[in-house]
Amino acid sequence: MALGKHDVRVKYLAGKIAERLGNALVAPVVSYVPEGSIDPPTGHMKFPGTISISDKIFEQLLESAARSFKLHGFTTIVLIGDHGGYQADERLVADRLNREWVNRRVRVFAALEYYKITQGAYVEKLLSAGAKSNEIGTHAGLADTSLMLAIDPSMVRTDRIHAAPKLGAADGVYGGDPARSSAELGQIGVDMIVNGTTDAIRQFIANQRRPQ
């Protein structure tokens, strides 16, 4: 799996979600996110090439972006994250701004359904389609790799998928096996993420009571 997977994936999927909504714009992707502490290094910071920022800075960045969108007239601001490490940050920012703007027409939605689908419903669908639990993985396994093959196959080193011996942690594959990955399996996930997130956003909007 090539570097930059999350940026490519969320840009593509957010674009598809916006198309389905019919009245949304996609902001530039935020590339710098919490990846672990720097000193001492934890999480992904143990791997060369990783850039991290603190949760506090990330939340301030999201909050400033949301305030900018509010200034320019947006009334529903949606936060989407492609990685599990900062889902809680998105929720905190949304909750904080919604409390502050309770008497305003602007609302912020942390679309956590986007990531939940990749970890739950999509995995179950793959298993029902014949995938094995030890193939799914948490990074660069069958689920992750299939999604990228459906979205941008240039991000996948297909020459190594069938390499022997089986790919492992040293190759960036965690707890899975990408050997049977395919764009067809990935498209299942694409459709589920786009449809599920779109429905969640529409439901959020429908549930809001806003000052006139």
N, C-alpha and C positions, 0 to 999 in steps of 0.2 A: 504494500500500500504506500503510495507516494505521500510526501508531506503536504499539508494543507487540505487534507480530506474534509475536515469539518467546515471550513470556509466555503469550499466548492459545493458541498452538499446543502448547506443551509441556504445559500444564495439561490440555488436551483429550486429547492422545495418551497422556499418562501415566495419565489416568483410564481410557482404553480398555485399556491394558496391564494395569492393576490388575484390571479386570473379567475379562480373560482368565485372569490368574493365579488369581483366585478367593480369594486369601488375603492381599491386599496393601492398604496404605493409601497415599494420595498426600499428601506433605507440601506445605505452601505453596510456591509458586514463588519462587525467589531472583531478584529483579529486577535487583539491582545486580551487574554482572559486569565483567570486564576488557574495555574497549572501546578501549584504546590509552592512551598516556601523556598527561598533562594539560599539562605544560610542558616541552618544546614539545609541542603537540598532534600525535598520530599516529593512524593508523587512523580509527575512526569519530569520534574526538574532533575531527576537522576539520569535523564537521557540527553546526550549532547544535541544542541540545536533548539532546545525548548526555551521559549520566552514566557515569563510569568509576571503577573501583576497581583497585588493583594486583593482580597475580597472587598476591602474598603474602597480602593481606587476603582475597581470594576463597578461597584454600586454607584459611585459618584459619576462615573462616565455614563452609565445608563440613565441616571437621574437627570444629568445635564442634557442628554439627548432628548429625553422625554419632555423636559421643560422647553427645549427649543421647538419641538413639534407642536406643543401647546401654543406657544407664541405665534406660530405660523398658521394656526387655525384647525389643526387636527383635533378631533373629539374622541377618537378611540385609538389608543397607542398600544400595539401588541409587541410583547417581548418573546422572542423565540430563541431557544438555545439547543445546539446540536450535541452537546456533551453534558454528562450528568454532573460534572463538578461544580457547576454554577447555577443549577436550577433553583436552589434556595435563595441565591442572591437576587435572581429575577423576581421571585415571589416577594421578597422583602422590599424591593424597590417599588413594585406595583402596590403593595399594601400601604406603604408609607405615603406615596403620592395620592392614592385614593382617599386616604384619611384627610390629607391636607386640602384636597380639592373636592371635598364632600358637597360643597355648595356651588361647585362649578359644573359645567356640562362635560368636562373632559374626564375620561376614565382610562386607566392603564390595566392591561390584561397580560398576565404572565401565562403564556400558552404552554403549560407543562404537559398537556396531552401529546404534543409533538414528540417529546422524548419518551414519554411513557409507552407510546405505541411501539417504538423501536425495541423496548425492553420486554414488552408483554404480548400484546395482540399479534404483532408481526412474528415473534418467535413461535407462538402457538400455531399460527398459520403455516409456518415453515414445517413444523413438526407434523401437522396434519397432511402436508403435501409429500411427506416421506423423508424429510431430513431427520438426522439422528441428533439427540441432545448433545453428544460429544463433538458434533460438528459446528454447532451454532457459534460458540465463543463469545468473548466480551470485546475483543479488538482484532480485526482482520481475519475473523473466522468466516464461516459460510454466510451468516446474516449480514455482517458489515461489508464484506467483499461483494456480495450480490447487489447490495444497494448501490455501491460505487460503479459496478459494471452497468447498471441500468441508467445511472446518471451521467457518468463520464468515465468510460473504460480506459482512457489514457492515464487515469490515476491509479490503475492497477497493474502491477508487474505480472502480467499473465504468463510470462515465460517461467516464472518461479512457482506458480500455483501448483503445478504438477511435479515440482522438483523432488528428488529423493535425496536424503530421507525426509520424512514429514517435517513441515515447517513448525517452528516452536517460538518460544519467547525471544530467543536471540534474533529472530527474523521479524519480530513485532507481532507475532500471532499469539494471542492469549486465550487458552482454554477452548480452542476450536480447531477446525480444519477447513480451509477454503477450497479444497480440491474439487468439490462438486458445485462450487458457486456458479451462478449464471445470471445474465441480465433478466431472464424471465422470472426467476425467483426474486430478484431485486425489484422488479416492477410491481410485484405484489406489495412490497413494503412501501414503495413510492405512492401507490394509490391509497393505501391505508393511512399513511401519514398525512397526505394532502386532504383526503376526505375527512378524516377524524379531526384534524386541526381546524379545518374550515368550519365544520359543524360546531366545534367548541367555541370558536370566535363568534359565530352567529348567535349561539345560545347566550354567551356573555353579554352581547349587545342587547338581546331581547330582554334580559333580566334586569337591565339597568334602569333605575329611576333617577332621572337627571333634572336639575332645576331648569325651568324654561327661560 
